[in-house]
Amino acid sequence: MSENSPDDLQDAAIPSEGRDAIIRLLKEIKFLRSEIEANNQRIAELEDLADRDPLTPVVNRRAFVRELDRAKAYGDRYGNGASLIYLDLDGMKEINDRYGHNMGDKALVAVAKTLVANVRSSDLVGRLGGDEYGIMLVRADQNSAQEKARLLMKFIDDIEIKSGNDTIPVSVSYGVIELKSQSSAEAALAAADRAMYDRKQEKNSGVGRERAGAVRTNNTNQPGRAETQGYAHGPALLPPHRSAPPGSNCQIHAAHRDICSSAPPGAFPETLQHRQEARRYPDHLHGR
C-alpha cells in the first residue's frame, strides 16, 4: 500500500473514516520523502563547500589531506603507487606589497586553473594554504612525478598578470615525494615541503638564474629600478633609499634599507648582499 495513491483507495470495503486516515498518511509520507530528498541535496552541497577552497577552483587542505591518506592506504595495500608535488609561488609577498592583494589573488587563481587543466581527472589539486598547492598523482612514481612537475612549472611560467605598464610573471618552486616512502600523508607533505624549500633557496641564490620575484616591466626607463633585459631583480621591488647612490645594489625591501643608507656604488655585490640579507631576514626573503 506504500505506493498507493488516494485514487486507489475507493474500495467500498474500506470504511470512509479509515480511507480518509490512510489518504492523510500517504500525503504525509510523500511530504516527508520530498523533505528528505531536499535535505540530502543540501547536505551534499554543504559537504562540497566544506571541501572547497574559498578562492580557487580546487579543494582545501582538509580535503586534500584526507584524499592523500586514502591514496596512501590504497597504495600500501594494493601496490598502486602515488606521488605528491608540493608547489609554492615565488615572490608572492612582493607582488602583494607592490601591486595589492587583488593582483596576488589573481595569480593564485590563475595557477590553480592551470594546474587543474593540466592534470588527469584521477589526480587531485588542493590549496594547502596561502600560496602553496599540492598535486596528488595516482599511479605515478618519483620519476614520472618529477617530469610532471617540470611540465607544470613550464605552463605556470607562461602565466602573465597585467598591472598597468607592468607584466607580472608567475613562477613556482616545487618538491616531489613518492607516497610509499613516507609513513603518512602529513609526513609526505612535510618531506615534499622540505624539497620545495631547498629548490626555492637555490632559485633565490640567483646563480645563473632569474631570481624569484622578478617583475617584468614595459617601461625600461623607470627611475629607481635596476633593469636587466627588461626585468627588475631583487627580493623586493621598491625604489632605492633616497641616500643610496645611483647604480648601488640598495634596491631592497624597506625592512632592509638600514644596511645601505649610505652605501657607495657596488658596495654590496649581489651574492654577498643576498647572503647578508638571508642571514638577517631568512623567512622574508624566501617567502616563508
N, C-alpha and C positions, 0 to 999 in steps of 0.2 A: 504493500500500500504506500510505500515511501515515495514512489514515483507518480502516484495518482494525482490528478487534478480535481478541482471541485466538480467538474462535469462528469467525472467517473463515479460520483457518489449519489446518483439519483435512484439507486436501488430502493424500491419500496420497502424492502425488508429492514432497512436501517431507519430507526426512529428519527424524526426530524431533529430532536434535540441532540442526538448523537452525531447526526450528519453535520449539523452546524459546528459542533465542537471539533470534529475532525477537520472541517474546512479551515477553521481558525488555526488549528495546529499546523496544517500544511502551509498556510501562509506564513506562519511564524518560522517554520523550518526554512522556507525559501528566503525569508529576510535574513535569517542568521547565516545561511550559506553565502549570500552576497556580502555580508559584513566580514565573514572570514576571508573571502577572496580579496576584498579591498585591503584588509589588514595585512594579509600575506604580501600583497603588492607593495604596501608602504614599508613593511619590514625589509623586503628585498632592496628597495630604494635607499633606505637608511643604511643597510649593510654596505651597499655600494659607495655611499657617501663617506662612510667610516673608513673605507679603504682608499679613497681618492685623495691625492694631493690637492689642496685648495687652489693652487696657482697653475700648475702644469697638468697636461693630459696623461699623467702616469700615476701609479699607486704610491701611497705614502710609505714611510719606513715600517710602520707596524705591519702592513700587509706584505711588504717585500720580505721582511724577516720571517714571517710565517710561511710564505711560499718557499723561501730558501731552506728553511728547516725541513719542509716536506720533500723537497728535491734531494736534500742531503740524506734523509732517511730512506727514500726510494732507491737512490744510487747505492747506498750501503747494502741494501737487501738484495737488489737485483743486478747490481753491477753496471747500471747505466750511469755513466759519469756526467757531471755538470761542472761548469766553471763560472766564476764571478769576475766581472770587470767593475772596478771602482773608479769613477771619474770625478775629477774636481776641476771646476772652471778656473782659469788663470786670470789674475788681475781683477777679480770682481769688486774688491774693495775700492780700487782706483776708479773703476767705471762708476760705481755708486757715488763716490765722493765728487767726481768731476762732473758727471752728467745727470746725477739723480737716480733714485731707486727705481723710477719708472723705466729708465733705459736698462738698468740691471735686471728688472723683471722681464723685459723683452728678450734679453739674452737668455735667461733661464728657460722661458717658454720655447724659444727657437731651438735651443739644444734638445729639450725634451721631445719636441716634434721630430727633430732629425733622428734621434735615437729610435723612436717608435717606428718611424718609416723605414728603418734600415736593419731591423731585426726580424726574426721569424715570429709567426703568431704563437708558437710554442714557447718563445722566450719571454722574459718579463723585465720591464724597465720600472725602476722606482726612484723617487727622490728621497734621499736619505737624510736631508736636512740642509738648509742654506743653499750652497752652490755645489752640492755633491749628489751624484747619481750612482745607482747600482744597476748592472745589467746581468741577469741570470741567463746563462746559455745552457740549455739542456743538450745532452749527448755531445758535449764539446770538451776536449782535453785541453791541456795547457797551451799546446802549440796552436791549435785552431782558435782558441780564445785570444791569444796574443795577436794573431793575424786579424781577427775580427776587430780587436781594439784599435789596431793601426788603421784599419779601414774606416772605422767610425771617427777617429781623430781627423782623418782627411776630409770627411764630409763636414765635420764641425768647423774645420779651418775655412771652409767655403762660406760660412755664415758671415754676413756683414750687417751690422746695425748702424743705421744712419742717424746722425745728430748734427743738424746744421751743416757746416762745411766739413765735419769730421766723419770718417767711416770707422766704426769701432770693430776691429776684427775679434772674433771669438776663438779661443783655443782652450784646450784641456790638457791635464796631465792624468795619467791612468796607471792603475796597478791591476795585475791579473793573478788570480789564485784558483787552483783546482779544488773543488769541494772535498774530494776524498782525502786530501792531505790534511784536513782540518777536523777538529773534534766536534765542532758545532757551527751553526750559521753565524753566530756572533764572533766566533774565533776566525772564521773565514773573512768576515767583514774587517776585523782588526788587522789581519795579515795583508789583505788587499789594500787597506788604507795605508799601511806602512810602505808597501811597494809603490803606491801612488806618491806618497810624500817624498820618497827617495828620488823618484823621477822628477818631481817638481823642483827639488833642490838643485838637481843637475841643470834643469832648464833655467832656473834663476841665477845660476852662476854666470850665464852669459858667454860661456866659452864657445866661440864659433857658431853661436845660435842667437836668434832673436829672443830677448828675454820676455818672460810673461808680463802682460800688462802693457805692451807696446800699443800705441794708438796711431793709426794711420790718419794723416791729415791731408786735405786737399789744398791747403794753403801753406806752402813751404817758406813763406816769408813772415810767418807769425813771430813776433818778438818773444824772447824768453823761452824758446823750445829748441833743444838740440836735435837737429834733423839729420837723419842718416838714411838715404834712399827713401824718403817720404815717411819715415817713422820717427816718433818721439819716444826715446827709450827711457827706462828708469823705473824704479819701483813706484814712483808717483808722478803725476802729470800736472804739476803746478809751476807757476812762474818761479824763477830763482829768487833767492833772498835779495833784497834791494842793495845790499852791500857786497854781493858777490860779483866779481868782475866778469865781463862777457867772456864766454868760452870756458868758464870753470865748470867743474862737474858738481855744481851745487843745486842742480835741478832735482831736488828730492822732496820728500813729504815734509809738511810743515813741522812735524814732530822731530825731524832730524836737522833742522836748519841751524841749530845751535852749534853744530860741529864745523860749520863752514861760513860763519858770519863775515869773515874777512879773509877767506882763502884766496890765494893767488891762482891764476890760471894753471891748470894741470896739477894742482896740489893733491888731488885725490884721483889717481888713476882708477879706472872703473873696477878692476878686480879687487884692488886694495880697499877702495871705498865700500864695495859691497860686503867684503868680509868684516869691515869695521861696523857697518850698519847691521849686518846679520847677527853679530855678537850682542849688539845693544838692543835690537828690535827684531829678534828671530821670528816671532809669531806674526808681526805685522808684515814683514817682507815676504813671507811665504804664504800669505793668505790664510793662516790658520786661525 
